């Protein structure tokens, strides 16, 4: 993928994640964003990190003791894990509620569906 295309797709991914995180109660889940990195900070413990890895044209997600690398899949129009084929936003929608200790009624997904943190 061309560098410009990767930059656009990774920026869109990070912006979508920021939009999803914005309504959360910062006492439960706060986040910071800088230089292609979003840090999710939970009141209950360790942070999660989502960041772009431009040298590999990937997005990376680290949660506690696990980490995943995602490549852009043109056919699925999504960031897909290079190990087990799951989608980045699916994993985030799974992991954030677990760490937060409560469910999210409409998970973050590749669709533009509304969500309720």
C-alpha positions as CSV (number, residue, x, y, z in Angstrom):
1,X,0.0,0.0,0.0
2,X,1.3,3.5,-0.8
3,X,2.4,5.6,2.1
4,X,-0.2,8.2,1.5
5,X,-3.0,5.6,1.4
6,X,-1.7,4.0,4.6
7,X,-1.6,7.4,6.3
8,X,-5.2,8.1,5.4
9,X,-6.5,4.7,6.5
10,X,-4.6,4.7,9.7
11,X,-5.7,8.3,10.5
12,X,-9.3,7.3,9.8
13,X,-8.9,4.3,12.1
14,X,-7.6,6.4,15.0
15,X,-10.2,9.1,14.5
16,X,-13.0,6.5,14.6
17,X,-11.6,5.1,17.8
18,X,-11.4,8.6,19.3
19,X,-15.0,9.3,18.4
20,X,-16.0,6.0,20.1
21,X,-14.0,6.8,23.2
22,X,-15.2,10.4,23.6
23,X,-18.5,9.8,25.4
24,X,-17.0,7.4,28.0
25,X,-16.9,8.6,31.6
26,X,-13.3,9.7,32.1
27,X,-13.4,8.4,35.6
28,X,-13.8,4.9,34.2
29,X,-12.0,5.2,30.9
30,X,-9.9,8.1,29.7
31,X,-7.7,8.4,26.6
32,X,-5.0,10.4,25.1
33,X,-4.0,10.8,21.5
34,X,-0.7,12.0,20.0
35,X,1.5,11.1,17.1
36,X,-0.4,8.1,15.8
37,X,-0.9,6.6,19.3
38,X,-4.0,6.3,21.4
39,X,-3.6,5.3,25.0
40,X,-6.7,4.1,26.8
41,X,-6.4,4.5,30.6
42,X,-8.7,2.6,32.9
43,X,-9.4,3.4,36.5
44,X,-9.2,-0.4,37.1
45,X,-5.6,-0.9,36.0
46,X,-3.3,-1.2,33.0
47,X,-3.7,0.8,29.9
48,X,-4.4,-0.3,26.3
49,X,-2.5,1.2,23.4
50,X,-3.5,1.4,19.7
51,X,-0.9,2.8,17.4
52,X,0.1,3.0,13.8
53,X,3.3,1.2,12.7
54,X,4.1,3.0,9.5
55,X,7.3,1.0,8.7
56,X,5.1,-2.2,8.5
57,X,1.9,-0.5,7.2
58,X,0.1,-1.9,10.2
59,X,-2.0,-0.9,13.1
60,X,-1.0,-2.4,16.5
61,X,-3.2,-3.0,19.6
62,X,-1.7,-3.9,23.0
63,X,-4.0,-4.9,25.9
64,X,-2.5,-6.0,29.2
65,X,-0.2,-9.0,28.2
66,X,-1.5,-9.5,24.7
67,X,-0.7,-7.7,21.5
68,X,-2.0,-7.9,17.9
69,X,-0.8,-6.6,14.5
70,X,-3.4,-5.6,11.8
71,X,-3.0,-5.3,8.1
72,X,-5.5,-3.5,5.9
73,X,-7.8,-5.9,4.0
74,X,-9.1,-4.1,0.9
75,X,-11.9,-6.7,0.3
76,X,-13.2,-6.4,3.9
77,X,-12.4,-2.7,4.1
78,X,-11.0,-3.3,7.6
79,X,-7.9,-3.8,9.7
80,X,-7.5,-7.6,10.0
81,X,-5.2,-9.4,12.5
82,X,-2.2,-11.1,10.8
83,X,-2.5,-14.1,13.1
84,X,-6.1,-15.2,13.5
85,X,-8.1,-13.0,11.0
86,X,-10.2,-11.0,13.5
87,X,-11.0,-7.4,12.9
88,X,-9.4,-4.6,15.0
89,X,-12.6,-2.9,16.1
90,X,-14.1,-6.3,17.0
91,X,-11.2,-6.9,19.4
92,X,-11.5,-3.5,20.9
93,X,-15.3,-3.9,21.4
94,X,-14.5,-7.2,23.2
95,X,-11.6,-6.0,25.3
96,X,-12.7,-2.6,26.5
97,X,-15.9,-3.8,28.2
98,X,-13.9,-6.6,29.9
99,X,-11.4,-4.1,31.3
100,X,-14.1,-1.6,32.1
101,X,-16.2,-4.2,34.0
102,X,-19.5,-3.5,32.1
103,X,-20.8,-4.1,28.7
104,X,-21.1,-1.7,25.8
105,X,-24.6,-1.9,24.3
106,X,-23.6,-1.4,20.7
107,X,-20.0,-2.4,20.1
108,X,-17.5,-0.5,18.0
109,X,-17.4,-2.1,14.5
110,X,-16.5,-1.4,11.0
111,X,-20.0,-0.2,10.3
112,X,-21.0,3.4,11.1
113,X,-23.8,2.2,13.4
114,X,-24.5,4.4,16.5
115,X,-23.0,3.3,19.7
116,X,-23.8,3.8,23.4
117,X,-20.8,3.7,25.8
